[in-house]
Amino acid sequence: MSTFAWHAASAEEVLKSLRSDPGQGLSAVEVQRRQEEFGPNELRKEKAVSPFALFFNQFKNLLIIILLAATVLSVLVGEMLDAALIVAIVLLSAGLGFIQEYKAEQALEKLKRMLSPTITVLREGKETDVPSKDLVPGDILLLEAGDRIPADARLVEVRSLECDEAALTGESAPVRKDRAPLAESLPVSDRINMVFAGTVVTYGRGRAVVTAIGMTTELGQIAQAVSTVETKKTPLEIRTEEIGKWLGIAAAVICVSVAGVSTIRQALFGRVDLKFLIDSTMFAVALAVAAVPEALTAIVTGALAIGMHQMAKRNALVRKMPAVETLGCTTVICSDKTGTLTKGEMTVRQIYVSGRMIDVSGSGYEPEGKFSSADPFSLRPDSPLSTLLRAAVLCNDSNLEKSEGKWTIKGDPTEGALLVAAAKAGVGIIETRLSLPRIEEIPFSSERKRMTTLHAEPDGSVIAFMKGAPEEIIRRCTSQLTEKGFFTFGKEEQENAIRANQELAGSALRVLGLAFRRLPPGIQKCGEEDEQEMTFLGLAGMKDPPRPEAIEAVRTCQRIGIKTVMITGDNEATARAIAEEIGIFRQGDMALTGDRLAEMCEGELEKIVDRVTVYARVSPIDKLKIVKAWKKRGEVVAMTGDGVNDAPALKQADIGIAMGITGTEVTKDASDLVLSDDNFATILKAIERGRWIYDNIKKYLTYLLRCNITEVAVIGGIVLIKGPECLPLLAAAILYINLATDGLPAMALGIAPPDPDIMEKPPRNPRESVFSREVRIFIFLALVIETPFFYFIFFHDLSHITEARTEIFFLFIMVELALALNFRSLRFSVFRVPPHLWLVLAVLSQIVLAAVIVRFPAIRHSFGIDLPNLSQLTMILVFSAAVFLSMEIVKAFLAKNALANRDSKSPRS
């Protein structure tokens, strides 16, 4: 189907060939049939790693391979039981690693599905948002600024449409589109009546019929890869990988030293035979396996991926993994107002028309309400009020729909409010639009602050309607429509309109101005010159109530030192009134307009940016300026956005946040985080979850590294001191300890509940390493506290090496399980923050498992231990309790210091 020269045929011929109706689209039955025929609209993907391959990847570690090879040799010399036990432990360890990686893969795959882009299509006469992968040839695309085009399509309707095709053709300037047929020989870059997969609508609107999907698109033919989820390594993963590498090098040096010294001693004072070499190799490699956290990076990645999936279920879709880490450092949130800090349910409350103010009752999108004033206005068809409401219907891209007994808006909430107001007055939306069909438009943009549409009247004449920021509308008008007819819109009348605008804005209403102009017959295009000498119709003031949860979230931000800034297209008075109601604008704060901001250089803004909490009438380029000013002050900035022109600011911000409901695909692509509910409170939930994930990774790493360093220092140190004849633990015992303590308890720490002050702490310094001062202290204390205990236990009676091994084996298990309970929190006492259920079960299961397996003589033989007697168990429990209590004392000391440091610093305003 893609070989047909779609660009050379007329729009009507293309529609006929694809058996599609531009006004109705395809039926559900036809869509299903075509999906079966053409398959999904996807580029060819790399084959996913199978669970089977993922399991065998666990054995690619060089140390594991050496260990298994040594195990095979031990079979050859008759040590069958030892070999079987080691293989079983290695398989169990691999199983735990597989589970962790598989969960991470599944979480990332689910996240990719959640982040699947959507596009608006016309099916069975209804506008529907569908996943891009479900498109079929013949689908009618409804395109508007910000859409990422998911398939090749032939344009059948164009309204000032422009596309960025740099991804496909390399052309940096947006391409102006047209629907007329073109010469068949034209290259892709000149086919201006087509839109192509992977390109972006930058301006205007249009309607197109899909001609090619998936690998048959121009994009598919050049095999360009498109990705929905960023998978580059996070700073945390990189730092973890580095520490794992250096720990591995240190462990390798120790293990080689242990094996070398043992061999030299044996050669000097004994006989080096095959069994000795196998035992020494297995011991050294087992120590290295236990010491090197080879799964460290994978586990961190898994924790991040699973955390991202959990955040997505709470309406915060993280697109780029580093954002999880950065969330906990956020110090400034610059948020849009409409739909984010407010409910996004605009309702027209007052209308200023013919010099008077009219109140409008009703709420939400239910088209029921009354128009009232001291001197009631007539709603006759030619009245100024009716004309204003018709203008609101015609210069409008939204639709008012009733679905399952509930009225909803398809489109922008502000435009929706105008439709509801018109419906309350009895203005028929469909009838009005049919009687005056639109022939051209200049779309609204943040730079223009207005929208203009051209409509054909029954007698062939043309009428233009305009709506937008009141100041933009007022200055373009030279006349006004009143109850007594048309009059000059002079200086006095303009000042009256400006005062009415200020009055509405002072009541925290968002205000739009409306105007119209009759144009000569035959005009098909609308330019700037047609937006002058307009007739002023009036102003519509609408209310969008703040979200109660946003007000509480702003309070929380202020309490923990996160600065909240509101950015809006409303005028300054409206913006300030709403910001005061939400709690963002307080005494002593500043409000800046886009005009004043444009006059400032970056240095001037940087000096006062910390005092500005409200920005009004700003453009997307202003947002970029605001982000840069905050970042130059060393702050970590989160910026929200929904329009196509917000993308540069979102990319510049440390955390770019796109709106999932109102946001364009381009904005989502540029973002780090997508709010699927467009709610400011969700940003705070994401920050909390980001802090939580980071803290749990920190707990896990501290526990893992402390245990592993202790094992290397104790076991390796004893062999270096006493030689191979005094192996403190045999290979199988070392591997079992590693499995018992680094397995379930460590995984349980990764899912620990947050500390009670998770949202009481100020933001984390972004330069702070995960291996912070408190983490380094905990690891250092392993050498100061635990190592002497282990040496004492082992060396106090070496006349019975089996008893010494028994004591040190059980001491390792009990101490490391006690530490797992300690590390439920790195700062709070275990009595203040008790271990959660999964951690308790993990610890108890390992104690029970150890008690069970040592009942088998064969396993005790392989481990080189005996059953512990009551005296040994008492000593082990006493020393474990001593380590446990010492950790609690250290935590209390660190918490006291942290509190003193926090109190000495003044909180952010």
N, C-alpha and C positions, 0 to 999 in steps of 0.2 A: 504493500500500500504506500510505503514511503517513497517509491521510485516515481510516482506521479508528480508532475510539475504543478503543485498546488498554487504556487505564486503566480503562475501564468493564466490560471482560470479565474473567472469571476467568482465572487462570493456565493452567488446563487448556484453556480455550477458545482462548486465544492460541496455545498450543503446537500444538493441533490445526489451527488456521487456518494456521500457518506450517509445518506438517508437520515438526515438530522433536521430538526426544526429549531430555528434560532429563538423562537418565542416560547417553546415548550421544552426543548431538549429531548433526551432519550427517555424511554419508559424503563421502569425497574427490570422488567423481563428482558428487554433488549440489552440493557447494561450487563446483566448476568450472562446472557448469551455471548456477548462480545468479550467479557472477561475470560470465559472458557476458551474462546477462539484465540485471543491475542495474549493472554497471560497478564501478569502484573506489570505496572509501569515502573520498572526498576532496572537499574544498570546491573550488569553481571557482577555478582559478589564473589569474594574469595571464599573457598570452602571453609566452614567453621571447624574448629578442632573438636573431634569427637570425644566423648567421655572416656572411651577406651584409650585414645592417644594421650589424653590429659593425665590418666592414671600412670601410664608408662613414662611420661615426662618426669615423674617423681624419681625415677631411677637414673636420670641423666647426670646426677651429681657425681663428680669424680670420686669423692670419698666413699659414697655408697657402693660404687662399682668395685673399688679396691676391697672394701669390707666383704662384699659378696664373693669376690675372687678368693679372698683368704678363707672364707667359710667353706668354699668348695675344697680347698686344700686340706682343711681340718677334717672333712669327710674322708679324704683319702688316707689320713693317718688314724682313722677310727673314731674320731670325736663326733659321733653322729648326733647325740643329744644336744651338745653345745651348738652345733651347726643349725639344727632344726629350730632351737630356741632363738638364735640370732636372726634367722630368716623370718620367723614369726614376728619378732619385734620390728624388724625393718618393714615388713608388709603393713603392720599396724600403723607405723609412722607415715608410710606412704599413703595409707588410706586417709589419715587425718589431713595430710597435705592436699590430697585430691579433693576432699570435701570442701576445704577452705577455698581452693581455686575454682572449683565447680560452682560454688555459691556466688563467687565474684563474677564469673562468666555469665551466669544466669541473671544476676542483678543488672549487669551492663546491657545484656540483650533486652531485658524488659525496659530499661531506660531508653534504649534506641527506639523501641516501638512507641514509647510515650512521646518521644521527640519527633515522631514522623510528621513531616510538614503536611498542611492541609491547603485546599484551594476551594474557592466558591464556584459551584457549577449550577446549571439549570437542568433539573430533571423533573419530568412530569409537571412542568410549569411552575415549579417551586425552587427558590434559591436554597441550596444545600451546601454545607461545608463537608467535604469528603477528604479522606487521606489521599495524598497525591498518587500513591501506588495503586489506587482503585480506579484511576482514570482509564477510559477506553477511547479509541478513535470514534469521532462523532459527538463526544461530550461537548457541551457549550460552556466555555470558561467565561466567568464574569471577572474581569481584571480591573484592579485599581492600584494606585500608588502604594508601593511597599510589597506587592506580591512577588514571590519568586516563582517564575513560570516553570511548571513541572513536566511539560510536554511540548512538542512542536505543534503549532496551531495556525490556522489561516484566519486573519481578522475579518469579521463580518460587520463590525460596528466600531467606530473610532471617535473618541472624545478627547482631543488634545493629548493623545497617548504618546508617551516617550518611554524608551527602554534602554537600560544599560546592558550592552552586549559585549562588554570587555572580556568576560570569561570565555566567550566563544570566538569572537573575531579579533580581539585585541584593540578594538576601537574605544578610546577613552571617553569620548563625548557621547551623551545620550542620543539615541536614534529616534527621530520623529517618525511616527507610523502613519500609514494611509491604507485604505482598503481597496484601492483600484488595482486591476490586474497589471502584471509586469511582463517584460520579455522573458522567455523561457531560459535564455542563456545567462542570465544574471547570476553572479556569485552570491553565496549566503549573506555576505555583509551588505548587499544592496537590495535584499528582498524585504522591503519596508512594509509589505502587507502580511508578513509572517511574524510570529513570535516564537522563540526557541527555548527549549529546556535549558535550565541553568542560568538564564538571564533574568533581569529584574525590571519591574515596572517602576519607573522613577517619578512619573507625572501622569495625570489624567486618568481616563477610564477607557474600557473597551470590552468588546465581546468577541470571542474567537471560537472556532470549532477545531477540536483536536484532530490532527492528521497523522501523527506518529507518536509512539510511546516507547519507553525503555531503550533497548539497544538499537531500535530503528530510527531514533532521533538523531539530529546532527551531533549532539553531545555524545550519544551512545556510539556513533560511528567512529569518533576519534578516541573512544575508550577513555574519556576523562573521568577520573575518580571523584565521586562526591561523597562526603562524609557528614553524618549528622551529630556525632558525638566526638569531642576532642579527647584523644587518648594519650597525649604526651605525659611524661612523668612529672609528678608534682615535686616541688622542692623537698617536701617531707620524704618522698620515695627516694630521691637522689641522696639526701643526707643519710637515710637508713641504709641504702646500698653501700655508701662509703664506709659507714661504721661496721657493717657486716664484712666488707672486704678487709678492713684493717684488723678486725677481730679474727678473721680467717687466717690472715698472714701470721698474726701473733700465735694463734693456736697451732698452725702448721710448724712454726719454728719450735714451739715447745714440744710438739709431738715428735718431730724429727730428732730433737735433742734427746728426748726420753728414749726413743728407739735406738739412737746412736750410742748414748751412754750405756744403756742396758747391754747392747751387743758387745761393746768394748769391754765392759766389766765381765761379761760372761766368757768372752774370749780369753781374758787374762786369768780368771779364777775358776773357770769351769769348762764346759764343752758346748760349742755352738752346733746344735743339730737342727733338723727340719722342724721338729715340733716347737723348739724354742723360737725359731724365726717366725713361724706361723702365729704363735701366741703373742710375741712382741708386736708383730705387725697388726694383728687384730686389736690388741690393747691400744696401740698408738692411734690407729684409725678410728676406733670406737670413741676414744677421747676427743679426737678432732670432730667427729660427727656430733658428739654431745656439746662441744664447745662452740661450733660454728652455727649460727642461726641461719642456715641456708634458705629457710623459707621466710626470712624476715621481711624482705621486700614484697613477696607475694601476699603475705598476711596483711601488710599495710595497705597494699593495693586492694585487697579483698575488703578490708574494713572501710576504705573510702568508697568502693563501688557499692557495697551493701548499704552504707550510710546514705549514698546518693539515691538509691532506690527507695529507702525509707522516707527521705525528704520528699521525693516525688509523690509518694502516697499522701503527703501532707501539703500538696499544692505547690511545692517548690522544686522545679525540675532543674537540676544542676547539669549544665551542658559540658562544662570543662572541669576536670577533676581538681586542678589547683584551687578552684574557687572554694572548695570545702575547707581548705586550710586557711584561705584568706578571710573567710567569713568571720572567724573569731578575732580578727585584727581590725575589723571595720570601726572607724571612728566618726565617720560622717555619712549620713544618708540623705541624698538629694532626691526628693520624691515628687512626681507629678501629683496634681490634686485630683482631677476628675476620675472617679472609678477606683482610685487607689487609696487616697485618704478619705474619699467620700464614697457613697453607695453606688454612684453611677446611674442613679434613677432620677434624671432631671424632670422637674415639673414646672411648667410656666405658672408663676404666682401673680405677676402683674404685667400689664401691657400699657405702654404710653402711646397714645394715638390721638391725633387732632388736638394736641395740647392738653389732654386730660389723662388721668391714671385710672385704669380699670383693674379691679381685683378678679382673679380667677380661682375658683374653688376646685376641690378634688385633689387626689394624690396618686402617685404611681402612674402606670400606663393605662389605667381604666379610663375610657373616653366619656366620663361622666363628671359634670361640674357646671357651675354657673358663672356668668360674667356680671359683675355688679360695680356700681360707682354711685356717687352722690346724685349724678344726673345720668340715668341709664342710657346707654347707647343703643341705637337701632342696629340689628343684625341683618338688615336688608342687603341683598347681593351687591349693590354698588356703594355700600357704606365704607368709610376708611378702615374700620375694623375688619370687615369681611375681605376687603382687598388685601390688607396686611396678612390675614390668615391664608388666603389663596397663594400669596407670594411665598409664605412659609412652607406651603405644600409643594409648590413647583420648584423652588430653589432648594431642593432637598433630595438626598440620595437614599434616605432610609425608608423603611416600610413598617406599618403598624399591622400586626397579625394576631389572630386569636387561635391559640392551640390548646386543646384539652381544657377549654373553659377559662384559659388565662390569657390576658393580653400581653404581648411581648413586642419588643422593638428589634427589627433586623437592621442593624447599622449603628450609627453614632447616637449615643443617648441624648445629646443636645438637639440634634435634628429630630429625634424621636419625640422629645418634649413638644416641639412645634407642631408635629402631626397630631398629637393628642389634644393640644389646645384647639386646633382647627376642627377636629372631630367633635369636641365638646360644643362648638358653635354650629354644628350641623353641616360643615363643609365636607362634601364627599371627596375623599382623597383620590379614589380611582377615577371618578367622573371628571374631576378637575384636571387630572393629568391627561386624560383622553381628549378633553376639549381643547387643551393647549399643549400639544406634543412638543417635547424638547427637540431642538434641532442642533444645538451647540452649547458648549459650556466652557468656562474657565474655572477649573477646580480650586477649592480652598487650599491654601498652603500656609505654613507658619510665617513665611516671609510676606505674603500678600495680605493675610488676615481677612480675607473676604472670598466669596464665591459668587460667580455670575452665570446665569443660564439664559439662553435664548429660546423663545417659544413661538410657534406659528399660530396666528389667530385664524379663525374661520374665513375671514375676508382677505387673507393673504398677507396682512401686515405682520410685523414682528415686534414682540415685546420682550424686554430684558428685565430680569429680576435679580436683585443683589441682596445678600445678607453677609454680615460679618461684624467685626469690632465696631462699636458705635462711633468712635472717633474717625475711623476710616470711611464709614457710610456718610456721616454728617458732612464731612469736608468735600464730598463729591456731589452733594445735592444743591440744587439752585431753586427748587420749588417744593411744595409740600401739598399733600392731599388732606383736606379737612372736610368736616360735615357740610361746609358751604361751598366746596369745590376746590379748585387749584389756586394756590396763593404763592407769592414769592417766599422763598426760604432765606430771609435776610439774616443780618447779624443778630438781631434780637431773638428771632425764632431759633437760630442755631444755639444761642446761649441758653434759651429755655430747654432745648433738647439736651444740652450738655449737663444742665442742672438736674434734669430728670434722670439722666444716666448716673450721675453721682448719688442721687437719692436712692436709686435701685441698688447700686453697688454697695452703698453704705449699709444696706439691709442684708448684706452677704448674698446678693443675687448675682448670678452670672447674666450679663446683658448682651443681647444681639440687636443690631440695627437692621432694618429692612427698607428697601427702596426699589423703584422700578423706573423704566424709561421706554417710551415707544420709539421704534426704529423704522427706517424706510423699508418697504416691502423688498423681498429678494435677498436680504442679507443672510448669509449662511455661516459666516465666521465672526467671532467676537474678539475684539482687541481692547487694549487699554483705553483707546479713544472712545469706545462705546460705554466705558464706565465713568463718564463724566456727565454733568448736567442731569443728574438723576432727580427723581421726585421722592422726597422723604415720606415714608409711610408711618414709621414709629419704631418703638423699642419693645423688646420682649425680655422681661426679667424672670429668670428661672432659678429654682433652688435645688441643690443636690446635697442632701443632709450628710454630715460626717458619719463615718462608720464608728459605732461605739467602741469596737475593738481596736480601731486605729487610734482613738483618743487614749486608751489605756496603754497601747504600744508606745506612743510618743512619751507618755509619763515614764515608762520603763527605760526608754532610751536616755532620757534626761537623768534618771537615777544612776545609770551605770556608765555615764560619760560618753554617750554617742550623741553627736549633734544632729538634729533633724532640721532639714531645710525644705521649704515648699516651693515648687516651681509651677507656674500656671500661666495660661493664656488670658486669664481674667485681668481686668484693670486693677490698679493698685488698691483702691478702696475695698473692692470685693475680696481680693486676695488677703488683705490684712484682716478683714472681719472674719473670714473663714479660718485663717491661721490662728487667730485669737481663740476662736471657739474650740479648735482642736487642741490648743495648748502649745503650738509651735512658736507663735509670735508673742513675746513677753515684753514687759517694760524695759526700755533701753535697747531693744533690738532695732535693726534697720530693715526697710523694704526698698528694693531697687526695681525700677522699670527697665524694660529692654532698651528704651531710648537713652536713659542715663548710663546704662551698662555699655552701650556702644560708644559713648563718648570717653569712657575710661580706658586707659592703657592697662596692660596686664599687671604692671607693678602697682598701680593705684588700687586695683581690685584686690590684689594679694594683701594689701595693708588692712583692708576693712572686711575681708570676706568672712572672718570669724564672727562679725557682728550682724551680718545680713542673714535673716532667717526666711525672708519672703522675696521671691523674684516674680514680677508680674509683666505680662505682655512680652515674654521673651521668645526668641527664635532658637532653633536648634544650634546655631553657631554660638549663641550666648551660653548654652549648656556646656559646650566644649570649653569655653573661656572660664566658666565657674569651676569645672573639674580641674583644670590646669592650676588655677589659683589655690585651690585646697591642697593639691598634691605638692605644690612648691612649698607649702607650709609643713610638709612631712606627714600629712594625714592620709589615712587609707579610706578611699571614697567609693561609696556605692551610689550609682546613678540609675534612675528608672527612665524608661522611654517606651514609646509605642509606634511613633511615625518613622517612615523610611529615613528622614533626615536626622533622626536621633542616633543613628548607628555610629557616627564618628565619636560622639560623646560617650556612648556605651563602651566603645573599644578603648577609649582613653582612660576610663574609670578603672579602678582596681577590681570592682565588681560591677559589671554591666547587667542591669536587670530589665528584662523585657516583659511586657504584658502578654499573657497567654490568650486572653479573650479579644482585646482590642489591638494587640500588637501585630505589626506586619511580619512576614516571614524574614525580610531583610533584617529587621531589628532583632528578631529571635536568633538569627545566624550570628549577629555581632555580639550577642550577650553571653554572659557566664551563667546566668540564672534566669529561668522563665517562671513567672507567677501564673499558675493555671487559673487562679481565681482573681487576679488583678488586685489583691488586697495588701495594704501596707503591713498589716499585722503578720502576714505570712513572711515578710522579710525578716521580722524579728524572730519568728519561729525558725527560719533558716539559719539565722545567726546562732540561736541557741543550739540547734542540731549540729552546726559546724563546730561549735565549741565542745560539744559533747563528744563527737567523733574524735576530735583532736586529743581531748583529755584521755579517752579510752585507749587510743594508740599509744599515748605517752605512758599510761599505766602498764600496758602490755610490754612495751619495749624495756621499761625499767625493770620489771619482773624478770623478763627473759635474759637480759644482759647480766643482771645481778647473779642469777642462778648459774649461768654459763661461765662467767668469770670465776666464780667460787669453785666450780668443778675443775676448771683448768688449774687454778692456783693450788688447790688441795691435792688432787690426784697426781697432776704432773710434778708438783713440788716434792711430794713424798718419794716418787720414783727417782727423781734426780738426787735426793738426799740419801736414800737407802739402797737404791739399785733394784734390778728386776726381780730379785728374790723376795722383795717386799711389795709386790703389786698391791696397792690398797683395795682395788676392785678389779674383777675380771671383766673382759670385754662385754659379755652378756649383761652383767649387772649395770655397767655404765649406760648401755643402750636402754635398759629398762627404766632407769632413773630419768633419763632424758625423755622417754615416752610418757612416763607417769606425770612428770611435773610440767614439761613444755607442751603437753597435749591439751586435755580437757580444761584444767585450771586456767591455763593461759588463754584459751579460747573464751572461757567464761568472763575473764577480765575485759575482753574486747567488746562484750555486750553489757557491761555493767551500767546501771542507772546513773544519771548525772549526779554530781555533788550538789548539795542543797543550795550553794551560792553560785551556781553556774551562770545565773543572770544577775548577779550582784557585783561581780568583778568588773573592773574597767577593761577595755579592749586589750588584747595581748600585743606586745611590741612585735611588729612583723619581722624584725631582725633577730628576735629571740629564737634560738635553736630548740628543737624538741628535746635535745639533751641539755636542758636548762640547769641552773645551779643546783636545784633540789634533786634532779635526776643524777647529776654527777656525784652529789653527796651520798645518795643511796647506793650507788655502785661502788664508791670508794669505801663505804662502811662495810661492804661485803668482805673486803680484805682485812679490815680492822676488827670487825666483830666475829664473823662466822669462821674465817680461816683459822684463828687461834683455837676455837672450840674443836674444830675437826682435827687439827694436829694433836691437841691434847688427848682427845678420845682415842686416836689411832696409836699414839706413841706411849700411852700410859702403861701398856702391857703388850709387848711385841712377842712374848714367849709363845702366845697362841694366836698365830696370824689369822686363823679362821674366825676367832672371836672378834679380833680387831676389824676384820672386814664386815662381819655381821653388824657391829655397832655403827661403823661409818656408813654402811648401806642404808640402814633404817634412819640414821640421823639425817642423811641427805634428803630422803623422802619427806620426813616429818618437818624439817626446817623449811624446805622449799614449799611445802603445802601451807605451812604457817605464814610464810611470806606472801603467798597468794591471797590469804585473808587480809594481811596488812595492806596490800596494794589495791584493795577495793577502792581506797581513796589514798592519794599521795599526801593529803593535808589533814583530813579529818580523822579523828580517832575511830577505831572499829566499833567503839561503844556508842559513838554519835551517829556513824553511818555504818550500820551492820552489813555484813555480806549478803548479797542478794541470793535468791533461791538457787539459780543455776550454778553459782560459785560454790555454795555449800554442798550441793549434790555432787559437783565435780571433785571437790576435796574428799568428801566421804567415800565416793566410789573408788578413788585411788587408794585410800586407806584400807577399805574392804578388799579390794583386788590384791593388794600387797599381802594382806593377812591370809588370803586364800591360797595364792600361788606358792608361798613359802611352806605350805603344808606338804607339798610334793617333794620327796627326797631328790628326785632327778633334777628338778629346777634348782634346789638349794645347791646341789653339786655343781651345776653349770654356773651359778652365781658365785660359788666359792664361799658360801655362808652357812650358818646353822640357824636353828630356831633360837630367837633371843629369849633369855631367861628374864625373870621379874626384875632383877637388879639392873640388867642392861636396859630394859624397857623404861624403868624409872629414870635412869640417867639420861636416856634419849629424850624423854618427855620434858625433864627439867631443863636440859640445854635448849630444846626447841622453844619452850616457854620463855626462856631468858632472851633468845633472839627475838621472839615475838614482842615481848615487853620493851626491849631496847629500841625496836622500830617504832613503837608507839610513842616513846619518849622523844625520839628524833623528830617524828611528825609534829608533836606538840611544840617543840622548839622552833621548827621551821614555820609552823602556822603562826606562832607568836611574832616572829620576826616579820613575816609577810603582812600581818595586820598592822604592826607598827609602821612599816614602810608605806602602806596604803593610807593610814591616817595622816602621815606627814605630808602627803601630796594632796593638794586641793583638787576636788572633782571638776570635771569639765562642765561648763554651763550648757 
